[in-house]
């Protein structure tokens, strides 16, 4: 085991791995929305097939959000591609707080380490909203 200091980028990526839900880019866009948020359906993208741990957590959180907000919350499963296609779809969504994401360590830590080109930037394209 090496005795050197950890790479700062790795530390940031490890921190991102503990994310439960993130919001696509630009958190200030949500902060500037009026007090009527949410006023339409919220979408939670899960980068895994239905029935797994990430899906079950998203469904539980989505149900509680729907009850609290009085608004529909839809769970969208986008499995495949080592989670990159789902991350890309969320990264390209409008930064308005209506598209949420349940990334795991694969999406935020492993993909940047093992894939030479990603269609998203795990540090710039997402904003933490919950742990």
ABEGO torsion letter per residue (X at the ends): XBABBBBAAAAAAAAAAABABBBBEGAAAAAABBAAOBABBBBBBBABBBGBAAAAAAAAAAAAAAAAAGBBBBBBBBBEGGGAAAAAAAAABBBAGABBBBBBAAAAAAAAAABABBABBAAAABBBABX
